[in-house]
Amino acid sequence: MAQSAGERRRIGVDESGKGDYFGPLVVAGVYVDEESEGALSALGVKDSKLLSDSRVRSLAQEIRRASPHAIVAVGPARYNTLRESMGNLNRMLAWGHARVIENLLEQVECPNVIADQFGDARYLESALMGRGRAVRLTQRPRAEADVAVAAASVVARAEFLRRLQELSAQYGLELPKGAGPAVITAGAELVRRHGEAALNEAAKVHFRTTQAVLAAVKKTPGGAG
């Protein structure tokens, strides 16, 4: 059965930075209707994980020109404080998603929201605010198959990359994505140059990566400076 124009109007929501030790957590939402859906599809919008960083950056600019959108970015220091107070990453994700939905519903009237599911669906349902509680919310795994969620994933990733680049410039050190060996090496160098406190300003310190970084510092003659 074909969808009506009203059913085609939807907000897609997704996040970036959740699995990256350095940099912020970013949640983005993109509004899509029948007209913009065709435009986004023509641009080749798909899950940001399937795109190069350079393509993510250029595509995000085109998405932001084509569609109403909203972004909530939680820098590392704020992230660390929120996670400690909330005690659960999924609660923080739900808060970020709900804030984005609310901010975007201030710009557009939209009956539907689609989000990539994380944890128990009740986290996001309970976090929704006034406007958000009036929409039909769909949460499902691999929701990036929907162009609205894919567009949100691209916008969120581009903002994550921009802010990670700014952090790298701030500390005069390339801060890699992810949480692998290169991240541990960079983290140890960050601590040696700027002290352990810099981790709280640049990284998500609850990651086990923090212990690996500090262990790497201890193995280095002179340790943290």
Backbone as a chain_set.jsonl record, in Angstrom:
{"seq": "MAQSAGERRRIGVDESGKGDYFGPLVVAGVYVDEESEGALSALGVKDSKLLSDSRVRSLAQEIRRASPHAIVAVGPARYNTLRESMGNLNRMLAWGHARVIENLLEQVECPNVIADQFGDARYLESALMGRGRAVRLTQRPRAEADVAVAAASVVARAEFLRRLQELSAQYGLELPKGAGPAVITAGAELVRRHGEAALNEAAKVHFRTTQAVLAAVKKTPGGAG", "coords": {"N": [[0.845, -1.194, 0.0], [0.577, 2.186, -0.884], [2.22, 4.948, 0.692], [0.713, 7.775, 2.274], [1.039, 11.355, 1.717], [1.264, 12.54, 4.215], [2.178, 10.428, 5.805], [4.646, 10.081, 4.686], [6.054, 12.233, 5.562], [8.529, 12.772, 7.865], [10.768, 12.608, 10.674], [14.101, 11.763, 10.929], [16.405, 10.335, 13.181], [19.667, 10.097, 14.514], [22.866, 9.109, 15.928], [26.345, 10.023, 16.53], [29.729, 9.24, 17.408], [29.496, 7.709, 19.641], [31.005, 5.377, 19.92], [33.55, 6.336, 19.84], [36.518, 7.197, 21.423], [37.829, 9.711, 21.767], [36.545, 13.07, 21.476], [33.187, 14.432, 20.897], [29.802, 13.357, 21.782], [27.353, 13.227, 19.396], [24.103, 14.033, 18.394], [21.778, 14.017, 15.783], [19.005, 15.294, 13.907], [16.923, 15.001, 11.055], [14.534, 16.409, 8.945], [12.27, 15.028, 6.649], [10.353, 15.166, 3.722], [8.044, 14.34, 1.053], [9.111, 15.633, -1.192], [11.779, 16.379, -0.455], [12.785, 13.893, 0.141], [13.172, 12.647, -2.323], [15.192, 14.309, -3.322], [17.281, 13.84, -1.485], [17.742, 11.139, -1.855], [18.638, 11.205, -4.479], [21.052, 12.476, -4.103], [22.532, 10.453, -3.098], [22.437, 9.719, -0.443], [23.277, 7.796, 2.353], [23.844, 5.469, 5.061], [26.201, 6.835, 7.251], [28.377, 5.303, 8.016], [29.085, 3.924, 5.814], [30.404, 5.62, 4.193], [33.168, 7.699, 3.129], [35.17, 9.957, 5.154], [35.548, 12.444, 3.904], [33.467, 12.442, 2.049], [31.302, 12.332, 3.779], [31.491, 14.861, 4.982], [31.055, 16.649, 2.796], [28.565, 15.794, 1.871], [26.956, 16.235, 4.086], [26.779, 19.008, 4.136], [25.178, 19.454, 1.9], [22.836, 18.125, 2.651], [22.059, 19.677, 4.839], [21.454, 22.029, 3.589], [19.272, 21.224, 2.108], [17.268, 20.269, 3.83], [15.3, 20.845, 6.812], [16.878, 20.683, 9.997], [18.371, 19.507, 13.076], [20.795, 19.681, 15.691], [22.387, 18.223, 18.457], [25.143, 18.485, 20.377], [27.363, 16.984, 22.573], [30.025, 17.814, 24.335], [33.208, 16.342, 25.406], [33.84, 16.894, 28.216], [31.347, 17.684, 29.284], [29.913, 15.417, 28.582], [31.157, 13.467, 30.212], [30.396, 14.388, 32.732], [27.571, 14.235, 32.533], [27.207, 11.496, 32.072], [28.088, 10.423, 34.45], [26.22, 11.479, 36.234], [23.802, 10.509, 35.182], [24.31, 7.828, 35.014], [24.149, 5.937, 33.029], [24.699, 5.163, 29.691], [22.706, 4.836, 27.744], [20.568, 6.288, 28.76], [21.568, 8.858, 28.49], [21.806, 8.99, 25.703], [19.098, 8.798, 25.046], [18.142, 11.173, 26.156], [19.54, 13.016, 24.516], [18.5, 12.373, 21.96], [15.785, 12.947, 22.399], [15.918, 15.692, 22.887], [16.826, 16.67, 20.418], [14.673, 15.905, 18.766], [12.641, 17.474, 19.874], [13.669, 20.059, 19.401], [13.671, 20.11, 16.617], [10.973, 19.809, 16.039], [10.108, 22.257, 16.77], [10.646, 23.704, 14.559], [9.309, 22.513, 12.407], [6.156, 20.982, 11.512], [5.402, 17.702, 12.134], [4.359, 14.354, 11.832], [5.645, 11.953, 12.351], [8.406, 10.103, 13.708], [11.496, 8.523, 13.257], [13.871, 6.424, 14.651], [17.125, 5.043, 15.182], [17.319, 2.129, 16.991], [18.449, 1.918, 20.332], [19.394, 0.034, 23.009], [16.809, -0.511, 25.487], [13.63, 0.269, 24.248], [12.039, 1.872, 25.785], [13.594, 3.806, 27.011], [13.938, 6.054, 25.281], [11.251, 6.629, 24.749], [10.327, 7.452, 27.272], [11.851, 9.696, 27.637], [10.996, 11.633, 25.908], [9.721, 14.912, 25.229], [7.264, 17.597, 25.485], [6.281, 18.256, 22.712], [7.354, 16.074, 21.383], [5.999, 13.897, 22.449], [3.682, 13.836, 21.123], [3.994, 12.74, 18.653], [4.231, 9.947, 16.325], [6.327, 7.501, 17.214], [8.885, 5.524, 15.944], [11.105, 2.979, 16.597], [13.856, 1.141, 15.538], [16.216, -1.501, 14.82], [19.065, -0.913, 12.714], [18.018, 1.312, 11.412], [19.022, 3.135, 9.666], [18.563, 2.394, 7.099], [16.406, 3.777, 6.244], [16.05, 6.78, 4.487], [15.811, 9.198, 5.86], [16.856, 8.721, 8.423], [19.396, 7.909, 7.661], [20.313, 10.311, 6.561], [20.383, 11.844, 8.892], [22.384, 10.463, 10.242], [24.6, 11.106, 8.702], [24.761, 13.923, 8.989], [25.184, 14.067, 11.755], [27.641, 12.701, 11.956], [29.357, 14.326, 10.463], [29.397, 16.628, 12.038], [30.53, 15.568, 14.339], [33.114, 14.916, 13.327], [34.042, 17.473, 12.69], [34.193, 18.701, 15.204], [35.997, 16.998, 16.484], [38.269, 17.523, 14.996], [38.679, 20.175, 15.762], [39.3, 19.797, 18.476], [41.694, 18.391, 18.188], [43.303, 20.389, 17.07], [43.291, 22.182, 19.177], [44.802, 20.871, 21.125], [47.12, 20.436, 19.778], [47.668, 17.978, 18.623], [47.052, 15.057, 16.819], [44.034, 13.588, 17.223], [42.774, 10.489, 17.082], [39.998, 8.718, 15.505], [37.648, 6.282, 16.844], [38.618, 3.561, 19.054], [40.963, 2.171, 19.182], [44.404, 0.851, 18.982], [45.89, 3.101, 17.963], [44.547, 5.191, 19.125], [45.067, 4.798, 21.829], [47.821, 5.273, 21.848], [47.857, 7.991, 21.086], [46.394, 9.043, 23.202], [48.102, 8.567, 25.382], [50.206, 10.251, 24.663], [48.873, 12.687, 24.786], [48.396, 12.881, 27.547], [51.037, 12.953, 28.468], [51.854, 15.416, 27.443], [49.953, 17.28, 28.366], [48.96, 16.521, 30.809], [47.043, 14.363, 33.009], [44.487, 15.347, 33.483], [43.639, 16.399, 31.091], [42.44, 14.388, 29.689], [39.796, 14.258, 30.567], [38.733, 16.45, 29.317], [38.927, 15.904, 26.668], [38.21, 13.308, 26.058], [36.097, 10.352, 26.413], [35.903, 9.288, 29.396], [35.009, 6.996, 30.721], [35.403, 4.832, 29.115], [37.174, 1.746, 28.705], [39.503, 2.235, 27.526], [40.764, 4.344, 28.796], [42.159, 3.26, 30.996], [44.042, 1.782, 29.606], [45.421, 3.818, 28.305], [46.558, 5.21, 30.494], [48.146, 3.206, 31.528], [49.946, 2.937, 29.437], [51.245, 5.373, 29.611], [52.615, 5.094, 32.009], [54.496, 3.227, 31.326], [56.257, 4.664, 29.906], [59.355, 6.333, 30.017], [59.682, 8.887, 32.369], [56.98, 9.479, 32.352], [53.834, 11.206, 32.824], [54.006, 14.649, 32.049]], "CA": [[0.0, 0.0, 0.0], [1.384, 3.417, -0.976], [2.117, 5.853, 1.83], [0.185, 9.102, 1.994], [2.045, 12.419, 1.9], [1.46, 12.727, 5.65], [3.012, 9.349, 6.322], [5.997, 10.258, 4.154], [6.723, 13.275, 6.352], [9.096, 12.136, 9.045], [12.063, 13.045, 11.196], [15.033, 10.68, 11.221], [17.345, 10.716, 14.243], [20.778, 9.165, 14.711], [23.965, 9.7, 16.693], [27.719, 9.706, 16.152], [30.708, 9.451, 18.477], [29.233, 6.817, 20.775], [32.087, 4.411, 20.051], [34.837, 7.025, 19.688], [37.054, 7.627, 22.719], [38.006, 11.162, 21.73], [35.515, 13.855, 20.819], [31.858, 14.538, 21.506], [28.657, 12.575, 21.338], [26.516, 14.126, 18.604], [22.822, 13.512, 17.911], [21.199, 14.898, 14.765], [17.713, 14.938, 13.341], [16.662, 15.589, 9.735], [13.142, 16.314, 8.505], [12.135, 14.618, 5.257], [9.011, 15.03, 3.159], [8.063, 13.662, -0.241], [10.002, 16.343, -2.109], [13.19, 16.287, -0.045], [13.199, 12.485, 0.088], [13.713, 12.419, -3.658], [16.453, 15.037, -3.441], [18.303, 13.167, -0.68], [18.058, 9.877, -2.536], [19.429, 11.553, -5.661], [22.394, 12.825, -3.629], [23.232, 9.244, -2.675], [22.504, 9.67, 1.022], [23.191, 6.479, 2.982], [24.45, 5.393, 6.387], [27.533, 7.473, 7.254], [29.418, 4.29, 8.186], [29.424, 3.407, 4.483], [30.967, 6.741, 3.434], [34.443, 8.249, 3.585], [35.027, 11.202, 5.919], [35.412, 13.59, 2.997], [32.113, 12.395, 1.496], [30.393, 12.703, 4.88], [31.527, 16.318, 5.165], [30.422, 17.343, 1.668], [27.165, 15.406, 1.805], [26.258, 16.897, 5.192], [26.477, 20.38, 3.717], [24.045, 19.409, 0.975], [21.654, 17.749, 3.428], [21.651, 20.805, 5.675], [20.819, 23.008, 2.699], [18.044, 20.673, 1.533], [16.253, 19.838, 4.793], [15.376, 21.306, 8.204], [17.655, 19.743, 10.804], [18.761, 19.956, 14.414], [21.969, 18.973, 16.21], [22.786, 18.367, 19.86], [26.51, 17.968, 20.549], [27.772, 16.939, 23.974], [31.474, 17.74, 24.39], [33.688, 15.323, 26.34], [33.707, 17.252, 29.632], [29.917, 17.603, 29.597], [29.569, 13.995, 28.454], [31.617, 12.762, 31.407], [29.55, 14.815, 33.847], [26.23, 13.689, 32.339], [27.188, 10.05, 32.243], [28.219, 10.14, 35.884], [24.957, 11.806, 36.917], [22.737, 9.644, 34.677], [24.708, 6.47, 35.334], [23.844, 4.989, 31.959], [24.855, 5.798, 28.378], [21.442, 4.842, 27.017], [19.767, 7.417, 29.249], [22.105, 10.059, 27.862], [21.389, 8.942, 24.301], [17.671, 9.107, 24.996], [18.025, 12.615, 26.398], [19.998, 13.717, 23.32], [17.513, 12.148, 20.901], [14.562, 13.679, 22.729], [16.191, 17.122, 22.716], [16.861, 16.929, 18.976], [13.3, 15.808, 18.265], [11.91, 18.661, 20.334], [14.196, 21.231, 18.698], [13.254, 20.073, 15.212], [9.531, 20.022, 16.006], [9.882, 23.705, 16.88], [10.811, 24.252, 13.206], [8.387, 21.897, 11.443], [5.106, 20.09, 11.999], [5.705, 16.387, 11.571], [3.653, 13.348, 12.635], [6.391, 10.699, 12.509], [9.839, 10.115, 14.013], [12.148, 7.217, 13.158], [15.183, 6.457, 15.311], [17.855, 3.794, 15.308], [17.08, 1.694, 18.367], [19.583, 1.639, 21.215], [18.898, -0.443, 24.296], [15.369, -0.645, 25.685], [12.885, 1.34, 23.572], [11.393, 2.743, 26.773], [14.474, 4.928, 27.351], [13.588, 7.217, 24.468], [9.839, 6.939, 24.953], [10.144, 8.183, 28.532], [12.613, 10.952, 27.6], [10.353, 12.6, 25.016], [9.133, 16.083, 25.866], [5.905, 17.951, 25.083], [5.972, 18.04, 21.298], [7.764, 14.729, 21.003], [5.032, 12.894, 22.897], [2.515, 13.883, 20.236], [4.308, 12.107, 17.364], [4.336, 8.49, 16.287], [7.747, 7.169, 17.288], [9.292, 4.179, 15.533], [12.503, 2.654, 16.862], [14.178, -0.179, 15.004], [17.626, -1.699, 14.484], [19.476, -0.596, 11.339], [17.05, 2.275, 10.863], [19.683, 3.936, 8.628], [18.019, 2.007, 5.794], [15.498, 4.866, 5.886], [16.886, 7.908, 4.068], [15.774, 10.251, 6.879], [17.823, 8.349, 9.471], [20.712, 7.955, 7.023], [20.7, 11.725, 6.479], [20.737, 12.258, 10.251], [23.68, 9.862, 10.582], [25.629, 11.877, 7.987], [24.879, 15.235, 9.636], [25.797, 13.852, 13.071], [29.053, 12.328, 11.802], [30.105, 15.502, 10.012], [29.598, 17.504, 13.201], [31.527, 14.897, 15.173], [34.432, 15.082, 12.714], [34.429, 18.891, 12.822], [34.577, 18.976, 16.595], [37.218, 16.242, 16.775], [39.35, 18.299, 14.378], [38.914, 21.335, 16.626], [40.008, 19.314, 19.664], [43.063, 18.079, 17.777], [44.003, 21.667, 16.93], [43.42, 22.772, 20.518], [45.88, 20.212, 21.87], [48.303, 20.286, 18.938], [47.907, 16.542, 18.543], [46.007, 14.368, 16.07], [43.24, 12.683, 18.059], [42.143, 9.591, 16.108], [38.665, 8.184, 15.736], [37.589, 4.924, 17.35], [39.169, 3.289, 20.385], [41.993, 1.159, 18.975], [45.785, 1.115, 19.401], [46.318, 4.465, 17.636], [43.912, 6.059, 20.111], [45.827, 4.642, 23.077], [49.095, 5.984, 21.649], [47.575, 9.425, 21.124], [45.981, 9.384, 24.561], [49.297, 8.618, 26.218], [50.926, 11.47, 24.306], [48.085, 13.797, 25.323], [48.661, 12.947, 28.991], [52.424, 13.39, 28.669], [51.984, 16.838, 27.114], [49.001, 18.187, 29.019], [48.526, 16.013, 32.102], [45.916, 13.429, 32.993], [43.219, 16.084, 33.485], [43.238, 16.686, 29.712], [41.564, 13.315, 29.206], [38.397, 14.598, 30.86], [38.311, 17.502, 28.39], [39.057, 15.452, 25.277], [37.847, 11.898, 25.869], [35.022, 9.744, 27.205], [36.826, 8.624, 30.313], [34.509, 5.72, 31.231], [35.896, 3.763, 28.249], [38.332, 1.012, 29.234], [40.67, 2.839, 26.878], [41.447, 5.225, 29.754], [43.136, 2.465, 31.752], [45.119, 1.429, 28.669], [46.2, 5.044, 28.102], [47.355, 5.495, 31.696], [49.175, 2.16, 31.609], [50.963, 3.265, 28.435], [52.021, 6.499, 30.141], [53.502, 4.588, 33.066], [55.583, 2.476, 30.692], [57.144, 5.596, 29.224], [60.251, 7.048, 30.933], [59.268, 10.261, 32.66], [55.54, 9.498, 32.588], [53.139, 12.456, 32.475], [54.765, 15.829, 32.393]], "C": [[0.881, 1.245, 0.0], [1.156, 4.286, 0.249], [1.506, 7.173, 1.388], [1.291, 10.124, 2.201], [2.323, 12.646, 3.369], [2.35, 11.673, 6.257], [4.45, 9.463, 5.839], [6.765, 11.328, 4.918], [7.232, 12.647, 7.648], [10.408, 12.808, 9.435], [12.894, 11.796, 11.463], [16.061, 11.171, 12.226], [18.431, 9.651, 14.37], [21.9, 9.888, 15.438], [25.314, 9.296, 16.112], [28.634, 9.985, 17.342], [30.544, 8.521, 19.652], [30.384, 5.844, 21.008], [33.472, 5.007, 19.907], [35.297, 7.547, 21.041], [37.204, 9.135, 22.778], [36.783, 11.828, 21.081], [34.148, 13.725, 21.465], [30.95, 13.363, 21.157], [27.736, 13.554, 20.624], [25.247, 13.392, 18.186], [22.275, 14.516, 16.908], [19.847, 14.365, 14.319], [17.529, 15.663, 12.019], [15.201, 15.344, 9.38], [13.095, 16.012, 7.018], [10.663, 14.595, 4.878], [9.137, 14.415, 1.765], [9.051, 14.31, -1.209], [11.469, 16.155, -1.732], [13.683, 14.849, -0.036], [13.806, 12.153, -1.269], [15.059, 13.089, -3.845], [17.575, 14.331, -2.687], [18.717, 11.841, -1.323], [18.944, 10.132, -3.753], [20.857, 11.916, -5.291], [23.204, 11.594, -3.238], [23.379, 9.129, -1.18], [22.348, 8.224, 1.491], [23.908, 6.536, 4.319], [25.883, 5.937, 6.341], [28.655, 6.451, 7.404], [29.87, 3.696, 6.849], [30.12, 4.455, 3.617], [32.321, 7.155, 3.997], [34.196, 9.539, 4.354], [34.814, 12.396, 5.009], [34.015, 13.62, 2.381], [31.08, 12.767, 2.554], [30.33, 14.221, 5.024], [30.784, 17.044, 4.037], [28.929, 17.036, 1.595], [26.356, 16.094, 2.911], [25.896, 18.332, 4.836], [25.256, 20.415, 2.801], [22.751, 19.041, 1.699], [21.143, 18.937, 4.229], [21.03, 21.924, 4.842], [19.44, 22.531, 2.242], [16.921, 20.467, 2.54], [16.411, 20.542, 6.139], [16.082, 20.237, 9.05], [17.931, 20.344, 12.172], [19.911, 19.085, 14.893], [22.116, 19.26, 17.697], [24.149, 17.707, 20.0], [26.903, 18.082, 22.016], [29.286, 16.749, 24.008], [31.941, 16.788, 25.476], [33.509, 15.679, 27.825], [32.258, 17.147, 30.089], [29.44, 16.16, 29.554], [29.944, 13.248, 29.735], [30.779, 13.112, 32.627], [28.162, 14.192, 33.746], [26.193, 12.185, 32.574], [27.297, 9.67, 33.715], [26.898, 10.396, 36.606], [23.82, 10.885, 36.48], [23.029, 8.165, 34.918], [24.529, 5.458, 34.224], [23.933, 5.717, 30.629], [23.534, 5.869, 27.628], [20.509, 5.952, 27.497], [20.252, 8.724, 28.625], [21.725, 10.126, 26.381], [19.918, 9.32, 24.156], [17.432, 10.595, 25.205], [18.421, 13.397, 25.151], [19.019, 13.578, 22.167], [16.248, 12.97, 21.15], [14.741, 15.176, 22.528], [16.207, 17.501, 21.239], [15.451, 16.91, 18.383], [12.511, 17.059, 18.637], [12.358, 19.909, 19.571], [13.72, 21.271, 17.249], [11.743, 20.292, 15.076], [9.159, 21.483, 16.269], [9.98, 24.369, 15.504], [9.741, 23.763, 12.241], [7.285, 21.145, 12.176], [5.315, 18.744, 11.33], [5.065, 15.307, 12.443], [4.482, 12.118, 13.002], [7.864, 10.94, 12.832], [10.355, 8.688, 13.925], [13.544, 7.336, 13.763], [15.808, 5.076, 15.281], [17.754, 3.346, 16.762], [18.387, 1.439, 19.103], [18.993, 1.183, 22.547], [17.384, -0.617, 24.306], [14.645, 0.539, 25.06], [12.264, 2.32, 24.553], [12.27, 3.918, 27.189], [14.07, 6.18, 26.589], [12.128, 7.608, 24.664], [9.623, 7.786, 26.198], [10.853, 9.524, 28.539], [11.946, 12.023, 26.748], [9.671, 13.715, 25.804], [7.781, 16.401, 25.229], [5.554, 17.654, 23.644], [6.273, 16.602, 20.877], [6.758, 13.657, 21.387], [3.802, 12.847, 22.002], [2.757, 13.169, 18.906], [4.252, 10.59, 17.474], [5.808, 8.132, 16.179], [7.973, 5.716, 16.891], [10.769, 4.013, 15.838], [12.768, 1.258, 16.303], [15.676, -0.286, 14.736], [17.868, -1.398, 13.007], [18.479, 0.343, 10.651], [17.675, 3.162, 9.794], [19.268, 3.521, 7.219], [16.99, 3.021, 5.314], [16.328, 6.105, 5.591], [16.884, 9.034, 5.098], [16.791, 9.971, 7.985], [19.24, 8.362, 8.902], [21.211, 9.393, 6.93], [21.112, 12.244, 7.855], [22.097, 11.701, 10.655], [24.819, 10.635, 9.921], [25.845, 13.233, 8.659], [25.56, 15.096, 10.999], [27.286, 13.546, 12.932], [29.896, 13.508, 11.356], [30.381, 16.453, 11.176], [30.599, 16.892, 14.169], [32.93, 15.124, 14.631], [34.93, 16.516, 12.859], [34.92, 19.177, 14.232], [35.821, 18.2, 17.013], [38.427, 16.962, 16.19], [39.694, 19.526, 15.225], [39.665, 20.94, 17.895], [41.468, 19.004, 19.343], [43.888, 19.354, 17.655], [44.254, 22.297, 18.292], [44.606, 22.183, 21.272], [47.142, 20.004, 21.043], [48.686, 18.841, 18.727], [46.755, 15.901, 17.783], [45.312, 13.361, 16.975], [42.44, 11.77, 17.129], [40.712, 9.226, 16.492], [38.781, 6.795, 16.364], [38.173, 4.781, 18.747], [40.277, 2.237, 20.315], [43.382, 1.585, 19.412], [46.256, 2.54, 19.108], [45.743, 5.471, 18.632], [44.659, 5.988, 21.439], [47.152, 5.394, 22.987], [48.892, 7.492, 21.742], [47.178, 9.873, 22.52], [47.167, 9.493, 25.508], [50.108, 9.88, 25.936], [50.198, 12.708, 24.831], [48.364, 13.977, 26.812], [50.08, 13.431, 29.25], [52.574, 14.895, 28.431], [51.154, 17.742, 28.015], [48.502, 17.706, 30.374], [47.268, 15.162, 31.991], [44.573, 14.142, 32.92], [42.725, 16.372, 32.068], [42.321, 15.603, 29.155], [40.096, 13.655, 29.434], [37.855, 15.643, 29.899], [38.284, 17.024, 26.935], [38.474, 14.076, 25.005], [36.682, 11.487, 26.758], [35.702, 8.8, 28.197], [36.302, 7.303, 30.886], [34.927, 4.554, 30.34], [37.062, 3.044, 28.935], [39.636, 1.521, 28.625], [41.45, 3.716, 27.847], [42.509, 4.462, 30.535], [44.32, 2.083, 30.858], [46.02, 2.632, 28.415], [47.111, 5.3, 29.297], [48.449, 4.444, 31.898], [50.304, 2.446, 30.627], [51.842, 4.421, 28.908], [53.038, 6.013, 31.166], [54.692, 3.831, 32.491], [56.621, 3.385, 30.056], [58.044, 6.288, 30.252], [59.79, 8.496, 31.121], [57.793, 10.381, 32.916], [54.919, 10.806, 32.137], [53.942, 13.644, 32.93], [53.925, 16.874, 33.044]], "O": [[1.82, 1.348, 0.79], [0.047, 4.356, 0.78], [1.746, 7.638, 0.273], [2.338, 9.822, 2.774], [3.461, 12.913, 3.755], [3.179, 11.967, 7.117], [5.371, 8.993, 6.507], [7.996, 11.327, 4.92], [6.467, 12.07, 8.421], [11.056, 13.478, 8.631], [12.44, 10.877, 12.145], [16.534, 12.303, 12.13], [18.148, 8.453, 14.337], [21.895, 11.114, 15.554], [25.416, 8.362, 15.317], [28.352, 10.849, 18.172], [31.363, 8.535, 20.572], [30.705, 5.519, 22.151], [34.462, 4.278, 19.856], [34.558, 8.255, 21.725], [36.756, 9.769, 23.734], [36.091, 11.231, 20.256], [33.972, 13.006, 22.449], [31.293, 12.502, 20.347], [27.377, 14.592, 21.18], [25.306, 12.268, 17.686], [22.303, 15.722, 17.15], [19.584, 13.163, 14.35], [17.937, 16.816, 11.88], [14.696, 14.228, 9.496], [13.785, 16.648, 6.221], [9.829, 14.071, 5.616], [10.227, 14.016, 1.356], [9.744, 13.618, -1.955], [12.297, 15.814, -2.576], [14.88, 14.609, -0.19], [14.823, 11.465, -1.355], [15.965, 12.517, -4.452], [18.694, 14.233, -3.189], [19.893, 11.478, -1.33], [19.878, 9.377, -4.026], [21.778, 11.69, -6.076], [24.42, 11.677, -3.065], [24.328, 8.517, -0.688], [21.42, 7.521, 1.089], [24.513, 7.552, 4.661], [26.677, 5.539, 5.488], [29.776, 6.705, 6.962], [30.912, 3.045, 6.771], [30.394, 4.208, 2.442], [32.589, 6.985, 5.186], [33.133, 10.147, 4.224], [33.994, 13.265, 5.304], [33.437, 14.693, 2.207], [30.095, 13.441, 2.254], [29.251, 14.795, 5.168], [29.984, 17.943, 4.292], [28.124, 17.917, 1.293], [25.209, 16.487, 2.695], [24.823, 18.813, 5.198], [24.407, 21.298, 2.916], [21.691, 19.586, 1.392], [19.938, 19.177, 4.293], [20.184, 22.673, 5.329], [18.543, 23.344, 2.015], [15.748, 20.484, 2.168], [17.534, 20.808, 6.566], [15.898, 19.039, 8.834], [17.744, 21.541, 12.391], [19.998, 17.906, 14.551], [21.983, 20.402, 18.137], [24.29, 16.507, 19.768], [26.788, 19.148, 22.621], [29.78, 15.653, 23.742], [31.171, 16.453, 26.375], [33.067, 14.837, 28.606], [31.972, 16.59, 31.149], [28.652, 15.735, 30.399], [29.141, 12.487, 30.274], [30.484, 12.251, 33.456], [27.629, 13.683, 34.732], [25.267, 11.665, 33.195], [26.671, 8.711, 34.166], [26.504, 9.627, 37.483], [22.971, 10.517, 37.291], [22.111, 7.351, 35.015], [24.727, 4.261, 34.432], [23.316, 6.767, 30.451], [23.265, 6.857, 26.944], [19.739, 6.494, 26.705], [19.45, 9.59, 28.274], [21.368, 11.188, 25.87], [19.545, 10.069, 23.253], [16.615, 11.203, 24.512], [17.726, 14.336, 24.762], [18.737, 14.552, 21.47], [15.711, 13.603, 20.24], [13.83, 15.856, 22.056], [15.662, 18.535, 20.855], [15.083, 17.787, 17.601], [11.802, 17.628, 17.807], [11.531, 20.716, 19.147], [13.405, 22.336, 16.719], [11.289, 20.894, 14.103], [8.026, 21.894, 16.018], [9.459, 25.466, 15.304], [9.311, 24.505, 11.359], [7.462, 20.725, 13.32], [5.397, 18.656, 10.104], [5.21, 15.338, 13.665], [4.08, 11.33, 13.858], [8.487, 11.859, 12.3], [9.739, 7.759, 14.448], [14.303, 8.244, 13.422], [15.111, 4.064, 15.347], [18.075, 4.115, 17.669], [19.31, 0.825, 18.567], [18.176, 1.889, 23.138], [16.763, -0.84, 23.266], [15.005, 1.689, 25.313], [11.99, 3.467, 24.2], [11.755, 4.927, 27.671], [13.881, 7.242, 27.182], [11.808, 8.795, 24.737], [8.831, 8.728, 26.184], [10.519, 10.4, 29.336], [12.293, 13.2, 26.853], [9.125, 13.498, 26.886], [7.218, 15.571, 24.516], [4.631, 16.886, 23.375], [5.527, 16.0, 20.105], [6.67, 12.622, 20.726], [2.981, 11.936, 22.107], [1.828, 13.008, 18.115], [4.229, 10.029, 18.57], [6.457, 8.425, 15.174], [7.342, 4.803, 17.424], [11.594, 4.811, 15.393], [12.012, 0.319, 16.554], [16.333, 0.717, 14.457], [16.994, -1.601, 12.164], [18.151, 0.182, 9.476], [16.959, 3.869, 9.084], [19.584, 4.212, 6.251], [16.726, 3.119, 4.115], [17.221, 6.448, 6.366], [17.871, 9.763, 5.2], [17.5, 10.874, 8.428], [20.179, 8.777, 9.581], [22.384, 9.667, 7.186], [22.078, 12.998, 7.972], [22.874, 12.377, 11.329], [25.884, 10.8, 10.515], [26.985, 13.645, 8.875], [26.411, 15.91, 11.357], [28.102, 14.064, 13.694], [31.025, 13.675, 11.816], [31.472, 17.013, 11.283], [31.419, 17.6, 14.754], [33.836, 15.483, 15.383], [36.112, 16.742, 13.121], [35.95, 19.824, 14.42], [36.616, 18.694, 17.813], [39.488, 17.007, 16.813], [40.866, 19.87, 15.382], [40.56, 21.658, 18.34], [42.365, 19.315, 20.127], [45.041, 19.395, 18.086], [45.313, 22.879, 18.528], [45.326, 22.896, 21.971], [48.127, 19.459, 21.541], [49.868, 18.502, 18.658], [45.593, 16.18, 18.079], [45.926, 12.399, 17.436], [41.52, 12.235, 16.456], [40.283, 9.399, 17.633], [39.862, 6.208, 16.41], [38.221, 5.737, 19.521], [40.501, 1.5, 21.275], [43.53, 2.571, 20.133], [46.957, 3.131, 19.93], [46.377, 6.48, 18.943], [44.859, 7.01, 22.097], [47.557, 6.07, 23.933], [49.665, 8.188, 22.401], [47.573, 10.947, 22.971], [47.23, 10.401, 26.336], [50.636, 10.504, 26.857], [50.834, 13.666, 25.269], [48.546, 15.1, 27.281], [50.304, 14.233, 30.156], [53.329, 15.567, 29.133], [51.589, 18.833, 28.384], [47.712, 18.391, 31.024], [46.531, 15.236, 31.008], [43.619, 13.605, 32.357], [41.528, 16.569, 31.86], [41.521, 15.862, 28.256], [39.25, 13.371, 28.585], [36.645, 15.718, 29.687], [37.685, 17.671, 26.076], [38.264, 13.71, 23.849], [36.33, 12.175, 27.716], [36.03, 7.66, 27.867], [37.075, 6.555, 31.483], [34.821, 3.4, 30.755], [37.842, 3.664, 29.658], [40.724, 1.269, 29.144], [42.671, 3.822, 27.735], [43.624, 4.95, 30.718], [45.465, 2.065, 31.311], [47.239, 2.489, 28.32], [48.299, 5.576, 29.129], [49.539, 4.755, 32.378], [51.475, 2.227, 30.937], [53.043, 4.445, 28.636], [54.181, 6.468, 31.184], [55.765, 3.796, 33.093], [57.719, 2.949, 29.71], [57.544, 6.782, 31.263], [59.544, 9.22, 30.156], [57.368, 11.292, 33.627], [55.397, 11.443, 31.198], [54.488, 13.665, 34.033], [54.428, 17.94, 33.397]]}, "num_chains": 1, "name": "protein.A"}
